[in-house]
Amino acid sequence: MTKTVYSKANIYHGKVEKIQNEGYLLVDDQSGKILATGSGQAPQADKVVKLAGKYVMPGLINCHTHIIMDPATADGDTAANSTVAAVRALGHLHDLLKSGVTYIRECGSTFDIDIALTKMIKQGKLTGVPEIMPAGHPYSMTGGHGDLPNFAYLVDSPDEVRKAVRQGLKKGAKAIKVMATGGVMTENDFMDDPQLSEAEMRVAVEEAHHKGLIVAAHAEGNPGILNAIKAGVDSIEHGFYVNAEEIDLMLAQSTYLTPTIVGAWAFITYAPGKIPDWEMAKIASAWKDLRGNINRAKVAGVPITLGTDAGTPFNDFTMTPEELPLLVDQGFTNFEALQTSLNSAKLMKIADEYGTLEPGKYADFLVLDENPLEKISAVVQKNKGVYKKGQKIY
């Protein structure tokens, strides 16, 4: 076993609101896992990397991406053929890692490209990218949000959902994504349109949970948010109009909320005059309400995850760190914003090996110039150091 010690660092381990000064991480070079952490005199190792004056924190875990989409378009360009989409996805993975994202959950992919890339990563044929929890195609009703070229399984009854989910699981999906409401990027529906029914989503949950897998629901308005929670999904994605009744039920069922604020912010900031009026009107309406609703859910105790919906218009794959200052702008403390990444690991059931810098976990970490607990924008640093399983990639 060869070992590397990263020493003289100021370490935010990711679990408590504290910086360990003069800290070290001892890493097994073969497994990429942390053997020991501490402060003061570092243990002997084959290689010593001194990080004097730098701040170390866990890599970011983004639980809502669409790596096959083109954020320079109004519809994500899901019509692109499989070759274009695959090349695009690979470039986006590199962008994500360079920004500080070391693990993603893909929430809908054309041609099951995320499943294929995940297999290549596990086989060692693709390196220098974040790990992926793939979902393959999402599940939408005919004419619903997700009824885009090459994108969703179109399902219109519980039986159709059951068969399609089983097909997705057979292909290698490790998470399931269902569409509970309309959305911003589809012209003929609205955020408060209920789409897949409670009964239909309950079947998807049943099939996924049989295999110990999780279900995410695109759910922006009501009554679709409530339908999805009652169906037993593990996370509500967006949740712009989440209300008090739904918050209480989420608390009772330990349902996570992924607000994807940066996706809405990107629309508001960069899209005016560049996308159809109907699309702009939807997000402008939601922007007025979503921030207060998300903060009320956080204050009530709903676990908030880090997810960005990367790939949607103007929401590119470098912007995950921008979500954290936006959360702070909505009333989160710096520590609460940072905890959303750990919550993503908990939702994804990978927190035993990812999400914090502790012995037995993978050495996925970032090296920053400033303290993120004091200055949340420190995470947005462009030239940050990015380590994946103990290896410096950027």
N, C-alpha and C positions, 0 to 999 in steps of 0.2 A: 504493500500500500504506500503510495506517495501522497504527501500532504502539502497543502499550501495554507499559510496563515496570513490573513489580512489584518494588519495591526494598526494601532494608534489612530483608530477611527472613532468618530462620534456616532454611536449606533442607536437608531430607533428600531427596536426589534419588532414592532407592529402590534404588540399585545397590550401594553400599558402606556400611559401618557408620560413617557420618560425617555431621556437620552442617556445612554451609557457612555460617559467620556473615557478616553484612552481605552476604548474597547477593542476586542479582536474577534474574528471568526476563524476557526480552524476547519478546513474543508478537505474531505477525501476526494482526491483528484479523479479517481475511477468512477465512483458513484455520483459525484457532484453533490453529496449531502454534507451538511454541517455536522462536525464531530463534537465541537465544543465552542462555547462563547464565554466571554468574561471580560475583565478589565485588568489593567496593570501589565505585568510581565507576560508576554505571549509565550505559549509553549513552543518547543522545537518543531520545525517542519522542514521539508525539503526545499520549499520556496517561501520567501517572505515578501509580501507586498505591503509597503507602508502607505497608509492613506491619511497622513497627518493633516489635520485641519479640515478634512472632508466629512460629510454626513452620509451615513449609510442607512438605507431603508429597504423594506421588501419590494420586489417587483410588483407592478400593478396587475391586477386580475380584472379583465374587462369581460363581463358576462353577457354582453349584447353587441355583437358585430355582424356585418354582412360583407365579408371580404371579397365577394364576387361582384359587388355593385360598384358603379362609377359615380362618385359624389359630384362630378362635374355636370351631371345630367339631372333632369327633373324627375325621372322615374327609375334611376339606378341602372338603366340599360340592361335589364335582365334578358332582353332579346339577343344579347351578344351570344355568339356560338361558344361551344365548350372550350375551344382552344384559347380564344380571347379572354374568356372568363377565368380560366385557370392561370394564364400568365398574369393577368390583373391581380388575382388573389395572391399569388406569390409575392408580387411587389408590395401589396398591402400588408402582408405579414412582416416583411422587413421594415416597413414604415412603423408598424405597431411596436415592434421590438425596439427600434431606435428611440421611439418616444418614451419607452419605459414599461411597456406592457409585455409581460412574460408568459401569460396564459390567457386564452380567450374561450368563451362559449360562443360558437357561431349560431345565430338564431334564424337561419334560413339561407339555403345555398342552392343555386342552380346546378343541375347535373350531378348532385351529390359530391361536388368538388371538395367540400370540407372533409368528407369521409375519406376520400382518396388521399388527400394531403396528410390527414391524421395517420393513416396507415404507413405512409412514407416516413413520417417523423419517427414512429415507433420502430420501424425497420432500420433506422439510421441512414436512410437515403436522402433525407432533407434535414439540414441542420441550420443553426443560426436564425431560427424563427421562434415565435411563441408556440407553446403547446396548444392543442385545440381540443375542446369538447364539441364534437360535431353533432348537428341536428339534421343534416340533409335537407330535404324539402320541408317547408312548413305545411300546415293544414288549414285550408280555407274553404268556405262555401263557394259554390258557383256564383260568380259576379261579385264576390266579396273582396276585402282587403287581402291581397295576396294572389288574386286571380290576374297574374301578370305572365308574360311569356316565359316559359321554362321554369317557373318558380314553384308554385304550390301544388300539392295534391288537392284536387277539388273533391270535396266530400259533402254529401247532402242527406245523411242519415247516420244514426249510431252504427249500423252495420257497415256502412261505407267507411266510417272513421276507423272502426276496428280493423278492417282488412288493410286499409292504407297504413295505419300505424304499424301493424305487424310487418308489412312490406318494408317500411322504413327501418324498423329494428333489425330485420333480416339483413338489410344492406350495410348496417353498421352504425346507425344513429345512436348516440349516447345521451341525447336529450331530445325532447319533443317540443315543438313550437306550434301553438294553435292560435287562430285569429278569432277573438271574442267580439271585436267591434270593428267598425270602419276606421279609416285612418286618413292621414294627410295626403299620401301619395297616390291614392286611387280616386278618380274623379267622381264616380257615381255613388259614393257613400259618404257618410259623415261620422264623426268620432262618437256620436251618441247612438249610432245604429247598432243594435245587437246583431251579431252574425252567427257563428256557431252557437248552438243552443247549449244549455246546461247539460242536457242528456248526452249530446254529442261529445262535449268536452270531458264529461265524466268517463266515457269509454276510453278516451285517449289517456286519461290519468290512470285508469285501471290497468291498461296494457303496459304503460311505462313503469308504474309502481311494481307490477309483477316482477320486473327485472331490476328493481332498485334504482331506476332512473328518474330524472326530474322532468317536469312539464312547465314550460313558460307560456303565458298567455299575453299576446298583444291585446291590451285592453285600455282604451283611452277615456271612454265615457260610460255613461250609465244608460240602461241596466246591464251592459255587457261586463263591466268590472265585477258586479255582484254575481252574475251568472258564473263567471270563471272561478271566483273564490268558492262559491257553493259547490262547484264541480270538483274542487280539491286540488287545483293547480298549486305548484310550489312557488311560483313567482308571478307577480303582475308587472308587465312591462309597460312603461310610460305612466299609467295611472293618473293622468292629468286631472281628472275630475273625481278622484277618490273622496268618499264622504265619510261621515262619522259612523254610520252603520257598517260600512265596509271595513273601516279601520278596526272596529271592535271584532269583526269576524276574522280579519287577518291576524290580530293578536291571539285570538282563541285557537287558530289553526297553524300559527307560526309561519304565515305566508310572508315572503319577501317582496319588496317593492324596488323596482329598478327605474328611476325617474328619467334617465336619458336627457337631462336638462341641456347639455351641450348641443344635442341635435336640434332642439327647438331654438336655442340661442343662435346657432349657425344660420338657420332660416331667417330669423329676425335681422341678423347683422348683415348677411351677405346676399340674400335672395331677392330683395325687392327689385322689381323690374326685369328679373332674369328668369322667372318661372311663371307658369300660368296664374292668372288672378285667382282662380278658384282654390289653388293650392296655397297661395299666400294668405288668403282670407281665413282658411282653416287654422293655420298655425298662429296667426296673429290673434285670433280669438282665444286659443288655448293658452297663449303666453300670459294673458291677463290673469288667469286663474291657477295655473299649475303650480306656481312657486309657493303660494300660500297653502295649497292643499298638501303638497309634498312635505312642507315643514310641519304641518299639523300631524301628519302620519309619523314623522320622526319623533316629535315631542311625545306622542302617545306611546311610543316604544316599538313601532313597526321597524324591523331590520331593513335598512336601506343598503342596496348594493351599488357597485360601480359598474355602470354600463352606459354606452354612448350611442348605440344605433349607428355606429360608423358605417359609412357607405351611402347614407341618405344625403340629399342635396346640401353641398357645401360643408358637410360634416366628414372631413377626411380622416385618414388613419394616423395622423400625427396628433390628434386633438384630445385623446383620452385624459392627459393631465389637466386640461382646461376644465374638466368637469368638477375638479376639486375646489378651485376658487369660486366657481359658480355656486356650488353647494354652500360654501361659507357666506357668499352674498345673500343666500336665502335663510341664514340663521344658524347654520351648522358651526360648531367650533372646528378649529383645524384638526383636532384629534378625531372628532366625529366624521369629518370628511375623509380622513385617512382610513378610518375603520371600514368604510364602504368596500374597500378592496378585500379586506379580510372577510367581510360578510359575503362577498362573491365566492370566496373559497368555501365558506360554510354551505352556502346554497348549492354549490356544485359538488359538494361532498368530497373535496380534495384537501380540506384544512388539516388533515393529519400529516400532509407532506408539503403543503404550500401555504403562503399567506403571511407567515411570520418567520423570523430568523431565529430558530431554535434548534438544538441538537436533534438529529433524526430527520430534519426537513431539508429540502433542496435549497442550495445556495443561489437562489434567484434574487438578485439585489441591485439597487441603484446607488450610484455615488454622486452626491450633490455638493454644491459649493456652500449652500445655506441650510439652516435648520428648518425642516418642514413643519415642525410643531409650533415654531414661532412665526414663520412666514410661509403660508401655504403655496404661494406662487413659486417657491423654490422647486417644486415638483415639475414645473413647466420648463425648467432649464433645457435649452436646446442641445447642448453638448455634454449632457450627463453621461456618466459611465454606466453601462448596462452589462450585467453579468448573468449568464444563464447556466445553472448548475456548476457554478464556480469558474466558468470560462468567460473571459471578457470578450464580448461581441462588438460593443461600441464604446 
